[in-house]
Amino acid sequence: MLWGPSEPRSGRLAVWGNALLAGAVSPDDAVLAIVGDDAVHRVEGLPDEAGPVGLTLALGRLRALGVTGWRVALPVPGHPLGLSGPPEFNKRALEAEEAVVGYGAGYGLVPEVYEAGSGPGAADLHVEVLWHCLPVREAPPADVPSLGEAERELAEALRDATEVLSRLDVAASGPVAEAAIDAYRARVEEGGPSGPGPAPGYPPRAVRVLELARRVGLLVSVAYENGHGGAVSAAEMAARGEALRPVERVARRARVAAYNAYVEERERGV
Protein backbone atom coordinates (compact mmCIF):
# COMPACT_ATOMS: atom_id res chain seq x y z
CA MET A 1 0.00 0.00 0.00
CA LEU A 2 1.40 3.38 -0.99
CA TRP A 3 0.71 6.09 1.51
CA GLY A 4 -0.60 9.38 0.20
CA PRO A 5 -2.57 12.17 1.84
CA SER A 6 -5.86 10.23 1.84
CA GLU A 7 -6.66 8.23 4.95
CA PRO A 8 -8.10 4.73 5.29
CA ARG A 9 -11.83 4.60 5.92
CA SER A 10 -11.11 2.56 9.05
CA GLY A 11 -9.17 5.51 10.42
CA ARG A 12 -12.14 7.82 9.95
CA LEU A 13 -14.50 5.33 11.56
CA ALA A 14 -12.25 4.80 14.57
CA VAL A 15 -11.53 8.49 15.18
CA TRP A 16 -15.12 9.65 14.87
CA GLY A 17 -16.62 6.47 16.27
CA ASN A 18 -14.57 6.97 19.42
CA ALA A 19 -15.65 10.61 19.63
CA LEU A 20 -19.25 9.42 19.38
CA LEU A 21 -18.73 6.84 22.13
CA ALA A 22 -17.21 9.56 24.33
CA GLY A 23 -20.26 11.79 23.80
CA ALA A 24 -18.12 14.46 22.12
CA VAL A 25 -20.12 14.50 18.86
CA SER A 26 -23.66 13.70 17.79
CA PRO A 27 -24.44 10.52 15.80
CA ASP A 28 -25.26 12.60 12.71
CA ASP A 29 -21.98 14.54 12.86
CA ALA A 30 -19.95 11.37 13.44
CA VAL A 31 -21.53 9.55 10.51
CA LEU A 32 -21.13 12.58 8.25
CA ALA A 33 -17.40 12.69 9.02
CA ILE A 34 -16.98 8.92 8.57
CA VAL A 35 -18.79 8.81 5.23
CA GLY A 36 -16.88 11.81 3.87
CA ASP A 37 -17.11 12.01 0.09
CA ASP A 38 -18.64 8.54 -0.25
CA ALA A 39 -22.30 8.20 -1.15
CA VAL A 40 -23.38 5.85 1.61
CA HIS A 41 -22.01 3.44 4.21
CA ARG A 42 -23.95 0.38 5.37
CA VAL A 43 -23.15 -2.48 7.74
CA GLU A 44 -24.06 -6.14 7.21
CA GLY A 45 -23.70 -9.11 9.53
CA LEU A 46 -24.92 -7.46 12.74
CA PRO A 47 -26.50 -9.86 15.24
CA ASP A 48 -30.28 -10.15 14.80
CA GLU A 49 -30.26 -8.16 11.55
CA ALA A 50 -31.34 -9.95 8.38
CA GLY A 51 -29.58 -7.54 6.01
CA PRO A 52 -27.48 -4.39 5.77
CA VAL A 53 -28.41 -1.40 7.95
CA GLY A 54 -27.35 2.23 8.00
CA LEU A 55 -24.17 3.29 9.74
CA THR A 56 -25.94 5.32 12.43
CA LEU A 57 -28.07 2.35 13.47
CA ALA A 58 -25.10 -0.01 13.28
CA LEU A 59 -22.85 2.08 15.53
CA GLY A 60 -25.67 2.38 18.07
CA ARG A 61 -26.32 -1.36 17.97
CA LEU A 62 -22.63 -2.19 18.44
CA ARG A 63 -22.48 0.17 21.39
CA ALA A 64 -25.46 -1.62 22.94
CA LEU A 65 -23.64 -4.92 22.35
CA GLY A 66 -20.75 -3.69 24.49
CA VAL A 67 -18.31 -1.91 22.17
CA THR A 68 -16.72 0.94 24.14
CA GLY A 69 -13.93 1.87 21.72
CA TRP A 70 -12.53 1.28 18.25
CA ARG A 71 -9.03 0.30 17.20
CA VAL A 72 -7.61 0.27 13.65
CA ALA A 73 -5.79 -2.54 11.85
CA LEU A 74 -3.76 -1.86 8.69
CA PRO A 75 -2.40 -5.30 7.73
CA VAL A 76 -0.43 -6.24 4.61
CA PRO A 77 1.00 -9.63 3.60
CA GLY A 78 3.60 -10.66 6.15
CA HIS A 79 2.58 -7.98 8.65
CA PRO A 80 -0.78 -8.50 10.45
CA LEU A 81 -0.60 -5.03 12.01
CA GLY A 82 -3.40 -4.44 14.51
CA LEU A 83 -5.07 -7.84 14.10
CA SER A 84 -5.89 -10.29 16.88
CA GLY A 85 -7.85 -13.03 15.05
CA PRO A 86 -9.69 -15.20 14.36
CA PRO A 87 -8.48 -16.33 10.90
CA GLU A 88 -11.71 -15.44 9.05
CA PHE A 89 -11.59 -11.83 10.24
CA ASN A 90 -7.84 -11.60 9.59
CA LYS A 91 -8.31 -12.90 6.04
CA ARG A 92 -10.97 -10.32 5.20
CA ALA A 93 -8.96 -7.52 6.81
CA LEU A 94 -5.85 -8.52 4.90
CA GLU A 95 -7.76 -8.49 1.62
CA ALA A 96 -9.05 -4.98 2.38
CA GLU A 97 -5.73 -3.90 3.96
CA GLU A 98 -7.72 -2.27 6.76
CA ALA A 99 -10.31 -2.92 9.47
CA VAL A 100 -11.65 -1.60 12.75
CA VAL A 101 -11.67 -3.79 15.85
CA GLY A 102 -14.10 -3.24 18.68
CA TYR A 103 -12.84 -2.79 22.24
CA GLY A 104 -15.08 -4.10 25.01
CA ALA A 105 -16.91 -6.62 22.80
CA GLY A 106 -15.76 -9.10 20.19
CA TYR A 107 -16.88 -7.40 16.98
CA GLY A 108 -14.93 -5.94 14.08
CA LEU A 109 -15.76 -4.22 10.79
CA VAL A 110 -14.06 -4.66 7.40
CA PRO A 111 -14.95 -2.32 4.51
CA GLU A 112 -15.82 -3.44 1.01
CA VAL A 113 -15.87 -0.59 -1.49
CA TYR A 114 -18.08 -0.41 -4.58
CA GLU A 115 -18.16 2.13 -7.40
CA ALA A 116 -21.66 2.70 -8.76
CA GLY A 117 -22.58 4.67 -11.87
CA SER A 118 -22.43 4.55 -15.66
CA GLY A 119 -18.71 3.86 -15.88
CA PRO A 120 -15.22 5.25 -15.16
CA GLY A 121 -15.25 9.03 -15.22
CA ALA A 122 -19.03 9.21 -15.46
CA ALA A 123 -20.72 12.22 -13.91
CA ASP A 124 -22.96 9.99 -11.80
CA LEU A 125 -20.12 7.80 -10.48
CA HIS A 126 -20.25 7.43 -6.70
CA VAL A 127 -18.73 5.22 -4.02
CA GLU A 128 -20.67 2.98 -1.68
CA VAL A 129 -19.11 1.14 1.28
CA LEU A 130 -20.40 -2.05 2.85
CA TRP A 131 -18.85 -2.85 6.23
CA HIS A 132 -18.83 -6.55 7.11
CA CYS A 133 -19.37 -7.15 10.84
CA LEU A 134 -17.50 -10.24 12.03
CA PRO A 135 -16.47 -11.78 15.36
CA VAL A 136 -13.00 -10.82 16.57
CA ARG A 137 -10.80 -12.25 19.29
CA GLU A 138 -10.42 -9.93 22.27
CA ALA A 139 -6.65 -9.89 22.60
CA PRO A 140 -3.80 -7.36 22.29
CA PRO A 141 -3.43 -6.23 18.65
CA ALA A 142 -0.35 -7.37 16.73
CA ASP A 143 2.74 -5.15 16.56
CA VAL A 144 1.16 -1.84 17.60
CA PRO A 145 3.69 0.53 19.24
CA SER A 146 3.06 3.13 21.91
CA LEU A 147 2.68 6.71 20.73
CA GLY A 148 6.09 7.60 22.13
CA GLU A 149 7.75 4.69 20.36
CA ALA A 150 5.96 5.53 17.11
CA GLU A 151 7.07 9.16 17.28
CA ARG A 152 10.72 8.18 17.78
CA GLU A 153 10.57 5.64 14.94
CA LEU A 154 9.02 8.18 12.58
CA ALA A 155 11.67 10.81 13.24
CA GLU A 156 14.38 8.25 12.49
CA ALA A 157 12.54 6.96 9.41
CA LEU A 158 12.16 10.44 7.94
CA ARG A 159 15.87 11.13 8.39
CA ASP A 160 16.98 7.71 7.11
CA ALA A 161 14.66 7.74 4.10
CA THR A 162 15.81 11.20 3.02
CA GLU A 163 19.44 10.15 3.37
CA VAL A 164 19.03 6.88 1.46
CA LEU A 165 16.95 8.39 -1.34
CA SER A 166 19.43 11.22 -1.74
CA ARG A 167 22.24 8.69 -2.05
CA LEU A 168 20.24 6.79 -4.69
CA ASP A 169 19.60 10.09 -6.52
CA VAL A 170 15.83 9.76 -6.22
CA ALA A 171 14.05 13.06 -6.88
CA ALA A 172 11.58 12.44 -4.05
CA SER A 173 14.27 13.20 -1.49
CA GLY A 174 14.41 16.86 -2.49
CA PRO A 175 12.27 19.67 -3.93
CA VAL A 176 9.69 17.38 -5.55
CA ALA A 177 8.81 15.87 -2.21
CA GLU A 178 8.70 19.26 -0.52
CA ALA A 179 6.34 20.57 -3.22
CA ALA A 180 4.04 17.58 -2.73
CA ILE A 181 4.05 18.05 1.03
CA ASP A 182 3.32 21.78 0.63
CA ALA A 183 0.38 20.95 -1.63
CA TYR A 184 -0.91 18.49 0.95
CA ARG A 185 -0.65 21.10 3.70
CA ALA A 186 -2.57 23.58 1.54
CA ARG A 187 -5.40 21.06 1.17
CA VAL A 188 -5.44 20.62 4.94
CA GLU A 189 -5.66 24.37 5.53
CA GLU A 190 -8.46 24.67 2.96
CA GLY A 191 -10.39 21.86 4.57
CA GLY A 192 -9.78 19.48 1.67
CA PRO A 193 -9.86 15.67 1.72
CA SER A 194 -6.68 15.10 3.69
CA GLY A 195 -7.98 12.64 6.25
CA PRO A 196 -10.08 12.42 9.38
CA GLY A 197 -8.46 15.29 11.21
CA PRO A 198 -8.62 15.61 14.98
CA ALA A 199 -12.12 14.74 16.16
CA PRO A 200 -13.17 16.34 19.47
CA GLY A 201 -11.26 14.76 22.33
CA TYR A 202 -8.59 13.26 20.08
CA PRO A 203 -5.26 13.24 22.03
CA PRO A 204 -2.98 16.09 20.82
CA ARG A 205 0.08 13.84 20.74
CA ALA A 206 -1.80 11.41 18.50
CA VAL A 207 -2.59 14.29 16.11
CA ARG A 208 1.13 15.10 15.96
CA VAL A 209 2.13 11.48 15.35
CA LEU A 210 -0.51 11.05 12.65
CA GLU A 211 0.65 14.19 10.86
CA LEU A 212 4.28 13.02 10.92
CA ALA A 213 3.20 9.60 9.66
CA ARG A 214 1.39 11.28 6.77
CA ARG A 215 4.55 13.23 5.92
CA VAL A 216 6.71 10.10 5.94
CA GLY A 217 4.08 8.22 3.93
CA LEU A 218 3.87 11.01 1.37
CA LEU A 219 7.65 10.94 0.95
CA VAL A 220 7.42 7.22 0.21
CA SER A 221 4.56 7.73 -2.27
CA VAL A 222 6.41 10.44 -4.17
CA ALA A 223 9.54 8.27 -4.26
CA TYR A 224 7.60 5.43 -5.85
CA GLU A 225 5.52 7.53 -8.24
CA ASN A 226 7.95 10.20 -9.44
CA GLY A 227 9.65 8.16 -12.14
CA HIS A 228 13.07 6.60 -11.82
CA GLY A 229 15.16 9.63 -10.88
CA GLY A 230 18.77 8.50 -11.07
CA ALA A 231 17.96 4.89 -10.21
CA VAL A 232 17.98 3.42 -13.72
CA SER A 233 19.24 -0.13 -13.23
CA ALA A 234 17.29 -3.05 -11.81
CA ALA A 235 19.76 -3.21 -8.94
CA GLU A 236 19.22 0.46 -8.11
CA MET A 237 15.44 0.07 -8.29
CA ALA A 238 15.70 -2.91 -5.95
CA ALA A 239 17.81 -0.81 -3.60
CA ARG A 240 15.09 1.86 -3.59
CA GLY A 241 12.46 -0.72 -2.66
CA GLU A 242 14.71 -2.16 0.02
CA ALA A 243 15.18 1.31 1.49
CA LEU A 244 11.48 2.16 1.45
CA ARG A 245 9.95 -1.05 2.81
CA PRO A 246 10.99 -0.48 6.44
CA VAL A 247 9.90 3.16 6.18
CA GLU A 248 6.45 2.10 4.97
CA ARG A 249 6.22 -0.32 7.88
CA VAL A 250 7.11 2.42 10.38
CA ALA A 251 4.51 4.78 8.89
CA ARG A 252 1.77 2.15 9.09
CA ARG A 253 2.66 1.26 12.69
CA ALA A 254 2.58 4.92 13.65
CA ARG A 255 -0.80 5.51 12.03
CA VAL A 256 -2.31 2.60 13.90
CA ALA A 257 -0.78 3.85 17.17
CA ALA A 258 -2.26 7.31 16.56
CA TYR A 259 -5.71 6.04 15.63
CA ASN A 260 -5.74 3.73 18.65
CA ALA A 261 -4.65 6.39 21.14
CA TYR A 262 -8.18 6.91 22.48
CA VAL A 263 -8.51 3.25 23.48
CA GLU A 264 -4.95 3.01 24.78
CA GLU A 265 -5.46 6.04 27.04
CA ARG A 266 -8.65 4.49 28.40
CA GLU A 267 -6.80 1.27 29.17
CA ARG A 268 -4.17 3.22 31.09
CA GLY A 269 -6.83 5.24 32.89
CA VAL A 270 -5.58 8.56 31.48
N, C-alpha and C positions, 0 to 999 in steps of 0.2 A: 504494500500500500504506500503510495506516495503522498506525503503530507503537504497540503497546501493550506490556504487560509480558511477553507470551509471546514466545518466541524462535523463529526459523526452525529447522526440523529440520536444515538444512545447518550451522547454527552448532553444534548439539549434536554432529553427526557429526564436524566438524572439530576441535572442542575435545577430545573424548574419543578420537577416532581418532588425533590427534597424541599424546595421553598414552599410548595403547596402543603406538604406534610407538616412543616413547621408553622403553618398558619401565616406565612409572610406574604402570600399572594392568593388571589381568588382562583377558583377552578377555571373560570373563563380565561383569565390572564395567563395562567400556567399553560393551558392547552394552546392558546394562541401563540405563545413563545415556542412551544415544542413543535407545533406544526410548521411554523415559519412560512416558507414560500410553497410548501406542498399544498395540494388541494384538500386532502383529508387523511386522517389517521384513524384506523380501526384496530380492534384487538380481538383475536379469536382464540378459543381454547380455554376461556375462563370457566371455572367450576360452575355448574348449574346454568350455563348459557349454551343454547343450541347452536348459535352462530355468532358471527362478528358483532361487536357492539362499539359504540363511539368511545373515544379516548377519555372523555370526562367521566362517563359511567364506569369505564374499566379501572381508572385510577382510584375512584371511590370504592369500588368493589374490592380491589386489592388491599386498600387500606383497612377495610372491614375484615378482611381475611388475615390481617396481622402484619402487613408490610409497614415498617416504620422508617424505612430509608431505602435509597437506591444507590447501588454501585455500578460502575461501568467495567466492561471487559472489552479489550481490543486485541483479540487473538489473531495470529497468523501461523501458517505451518511451521512447526518446530518451536512455537512460543505461545503457550496457552494463557497469555496474560490476562489475569483477572477472573479466570474460570475456576470453578470448584466442583464440576460434575453435576449430574451424571453424564455418561457418554452421549446420550441422545441430545441433550442440551448443548454439550460441547461441540458436537458435530454441526448442529445448525448455526451456532455462534461462529464457528470457524469458517463456514461457508459464507456468512454475511460479513465476517471480519469485525463484528461488533455485537454487543448485547448489553442489556441491563439486568442486574441481579438484585432481587429483593433482599432486604435486611429485616430480620424479625419474622419472616415466614418464607417457606421454600418455594418461591415462584420467581421466574425470570421471563424476560421478553426479548425476542429476537426479531428485528425488522426484515420484512420482505418488500422490496420497492418495485412498483409497477409504473410504467409510463402509459398514459391513456390519451388518445387523440387520433387524428387522421394520419399521422406519420411523423418522421423526424423533421424538425423545423416547422411543423404546422402551427398555425396561430392558436389552435385549441388544445395544443399539447399540455398535459398537466401530469403531476406526479401524485400517486396514491401510495400509502404505506399501510401494510397489514402487519401488525405485531403478533407473533405467535407466543402465546403464554404456555410455558412448560414448567414442570417441576425442576427445582435445582437443589443441590446438596448444600445444606447450611454448614459451611466450613470456610476457613480463611482462603481468600482468593490467591491464585498463583502469581508469584513474582511481582507483587505490587510494593514499591518502596514507600517510605515515609516521605512527607513533603520536603523535609530537610535534606534527606538523601537525594531526592529527585532534583532539587535545586542545585546541589553540588555537582551531580552528574551532568546536568545540562550546561553549566558554566564550563566544565571541562570539555564537553562534547563540542560546544560552539567554538572554543579555541582550537581544539584538535582538528575539527573538520576544516576550518579555515586554513590552518597550516598545511594539512595534507592536500587539499584541493589547490592551494597556491603552488605547492611543489609539483603537482601533476599538470599545472597550467590549465586548470579548468576555470572558465570565465565566471562561474557562479561564486568564486571566492572573492570577487572584487566588486566593481561598480554595478554589474548586472544584478547581483544579488541585492545590493543596497537599494537599487531602483525598485526592485520587486517588493522589498520590505517597506519602502516608503509608500508605494501604491497601496499596499495592504493597510498600512496605518491610516492613510487617507480614507479608505473605505470604512474603517472603524470609526473615525471621527465623524463621518457623514451618516453613520448609522446603517451602513451597508451590511451585506450578508457575510460577516466575518466569523460568526460563531455564536454561541449562546450568551456570551457576556456574563457579567456578574449578576446573578439573580439576587434579590434581597436576602441578606443573611449569609451570602457566600463568603467564606473566610478570605480576608485580604491576601494572605500569603498564597492561597491557592490561586487567586487571580493572577498574582505575579508569576507563579510557576507555570500556569497555563499559557500566559503570554510569551514567556521565554521558550516554552515547548513549541509554540506556533512559529517563533522566529527560527529556531533550529530546524523544524520541519520544512519551513519555506526554503531555507538554504539548501536542504537536501533535494527538494522538488526542482528548484532552479538548476541545480547541478545535473540532475537527470535529464531535464527537458531542454536545456539550452545548447543543444548540439554537442559536438565533440570537443570544443575548445582545442587545446593542444594535445589531447589524448587520442591519437589517431590509430595506434596499433591495438590489436586484440589484448595484448598483455597490459597495455596502459588502461584500456577500458575495464579490464578485470580488476586492476589495481584501484580504479575509482569505485567500483562496486564493493570491493573489500573494505575500502575506507569508509563508505557510507553506511554499510549494514549495521555496524554497532551504533552509529549515530541515530539511525532510524529507531533502533531498539530503545535507546535512551529516551528519545522523544515520546515514543508510545508509552513507556513506563511512567514518564512524568505526567502525561496527560491523564492517565488513569489515576495516578496519585492525587492530582488536582481535582478531578471530578469526584473522587471518593472522599474528599476531605470532610464533608459534612458528616458522613457516617463515622469516619475515623475519630473525629472530635467527640461525637456522641459516645463512642465506645470508651474513650479516655475520660469522659465526664467533664470535658472542657465547657 
